[in-house]
Amino acid sequence: MVKVLFDTNIVIDMLKGVPAARDVLSNYPQRAVSIITWMEVMVGTPAALTNATQDFLKGFELIGLDENVAEQAVVIRKAHRLKLPDAVVWATAKVNGLSLLTRDTKGFPRQHPDIIVPYVL
Protein backbone atom coordinates (compact mmCIF):
# COMPACT_ATOMS: atom_id res chain seq x y z
CA MET A 1 0.00 0.00 0.00
CA VAL A 2 1.18 3.50 -0.80
CA LYS A 3 2.31 5.72 2.05
CA VAL A 4 0.52 9.06 2.00
CA LEU A 5 0.67 12.38 3.80
CA PHE A 6 -2.64 13.29 5.42
CA ASP A 7 -3.74 16.92 5.20
CA THR A 8 -5.18 18.62 8.27
CA ASN A 9 -8.80 18.50 7.07
CA ILE A 10 -8.78 14.71 6.76
CA VAL A 11 -7.23 14.27 10.23
CA ILE A 12 -9.80 16.61 11.78
CA ASP A 13 -12.59 14.70 10.03
CA MET A 14 -11.23 11.48 11.55
CA LEU A 15 -11.22 13.00 15.01
CA LYS A 16 -14.81 14.18 14.48
CA GLY A 17 -15.87 10.67 13.46
CA VAL A 18 -16.72 11.42 9.82
CA PRO A 19 -17.39 7.94 8.30
CA ALA A 20 -15.63 8.71 5.01
CA ALA A 21 -12.51 9.74 6.93
CA ARG A 22 -12.52 6.51 8.93
CA ASP A 23 -12.69 4.57 5.67
CA VAL A 24 -9.71 6.52 4.34
CA LEU A 25 -7.74 5.77 7.50
CA SER A 26 -8.23 2.04 7.02
CA ASN A 27 -7.24 2.27 3.33
CA TYR A 28 -3.84 3.76 4.12
CA PRO A 29 -2.07 1.85 6.91
CA GLN A 30 1.23 3.60 6.05
CA ARG A 31 0.48 7.21 6.86
CA ALA A 32 2.26 10.39 7.78
CA VAL A 33 1.50 13.99 8.71
CA SER A 34 3.51 17.16 8.37
CA ILE A 35 4.53 18.99 11.52
CA ILE A 36 2.24 21.76 10.19
CA THR A 37 -0.76 19.41 10.31
CA TRP A 38 0.23 18.25 13.79
CA MET A 39 0.33 21.88 14.98
CA GLU A 40 -2.95 22.83 13.28
CA VAL A 41 -4.72 19.84 14.83
CA MET A 42 -3.30 20.46 18.30
CA VAL A 43 -4.13 24.19 18.23
CA GLY A 44 -7.79 23.31 17.63
CA THR A 45 -7.93 20.56 20.25
CA PRO A 46 -9.81 21.29 23.50
CA ALA A 47 -7.63 20.88 26.61
CA ALA A 48 -9.68 17.88 27.79
CA LEU A 49 -8.85 16.00 24.56
CA THR A 50 -5.15 16.88 24.31
CA ASN A 51 -3.80 13.50 25.46
CA ALA A 52 -6.24 11.48 23.35
CA THR A 53 -5.46 13.58 20.27
CA GLN A 54 -1.72 13.24 20.78
CA ASP A 55 -2.16 9.47 21.16
CA PHE A 56 -4.15 9.35 17.92
CA LEU A 57 -1.48 11.34 16.08
CA LYS A 58 1.17 8.84 17.21
CA GLY A 59 -0.38 6.52 14.60
CA PHE A 60 1.18 8.73 11.91
CA GLU A 61 4.81 9.24 11.06
CA LEU A 62 5.55 12.88 11.90
CA ILE A 63 7.62 14.61 9.22
CA GLY A 64 9.41 17.81 10.19
CA LEU A 65 10.68 20.74 8.21
CA ASP A 66 14.09 21.05 6.64
CA GLU A 67 15.73 23.21 4.00
CA ASN A 68 14.54 20.98 1.14
CA VAL A 69 10.92 21.27 2.27
CA ALA A 70 11.31 25.03 2.71
CA GLU A 71 12.74 25.47 -0.78
CA GLN A 72 10.01 23.31 -2.34
CA ALA A 73 7.34 25.22 -0.40
CA VAL A 74 8.57 28.48 -1.95
CA VAL A 75 8.35 26.96 -5.44
CA ILE A 76 4.84 25.60 -4.78
CA ARG A 77 3.64 28.84 -3.18
CA LYS A 78 4.78 30.87 -6.18
CA ALA A 79 3.43 28.42 -8.77
CA HIS A 80 0.04 27.69 -7.20
CA ARG A 81 -0.61 30.74 -5.01
CA LEU A 82 -1.44 28.58 -2.01
CA LYS A 83 -1.44 29.74 1.59
CA LEU A 84 2.01 29.18 3.04
CA PRO A 85 0.96 26.38 5.44
CA ASP A 86 -0.68 24.51 2.54
CA ALA A 87 2.44 24.98 0.43
CA VAL A 88 4.57 23.60 3.27
CA VAL A 89 2.31 20.56 3.68
CA TRP A 90 2.39 19.80 -0.06
CA ALA A 91 6.15 20.39 -0.15
CA THR A 92 6.57 17.94 2.73
CA ALA A 93 4.74 15.31 0.68
CA LYS A 94 6.71 16.02 -2.51
CA VAL A 95 10.15 16.03 -0.87
CA ASN A 96 9.37 12.72 0.84
CA GLY A 97 7.94 11.06 -2.28
CA LEU A 98 4.40 10.89 -0.89
CA SER A 99 0.99 11.69 -2.30
CA LEU A 100 -1.03 14.30 -0.41
CA LEU A 101 -4.42 13.14 0.82
CA THR A 102 -6.77 16.13 1.17
CA ARG A 103 -10.33 17.21 0.60
CA ASP A 104 -9.29 20.82 -0.02
CA THR A 105 -10.25 21.17 -3.68
CA LYS A 106 -10.21 24.98 -3.53
CA GLY A 107 -6.61 25.28 -2.41
CA PHE A 108 -4.91 22.31 -4.02
CA PRO A 109 -5.17 21.50 -7.74
CA ARG A 110 -7.36 18.41 -7.69
CA GLN A 111 -6.11 17.19 -11.08
CA HIS A 112 -2.45 17.16 -9.97
CA PRO A 113 -1.03 13.60 -9.84
CA ASP A 114 0.41 14.19 -6.34
CA ILE A 115 -3.01 15.07 -4.90
CA ILE A 116 -5.58 12.49 -3.80
CA VAL A 117 -9.09 13.70 -2.91
CA PRO A 118 -10.72 10.63 -1.31
CA TYR A 119 -14.09 12.27 -0.55
CA VAL A 120 -15.85 15.62 -0.36
CA LEU A 121 -18.27 16.85 2.28
Order of alpha helices (4+ residues) and beta strands (2+ residues): beta-alpha-alpha-beta-alpha-alpha-beta-alpha-alpha-beta-beta
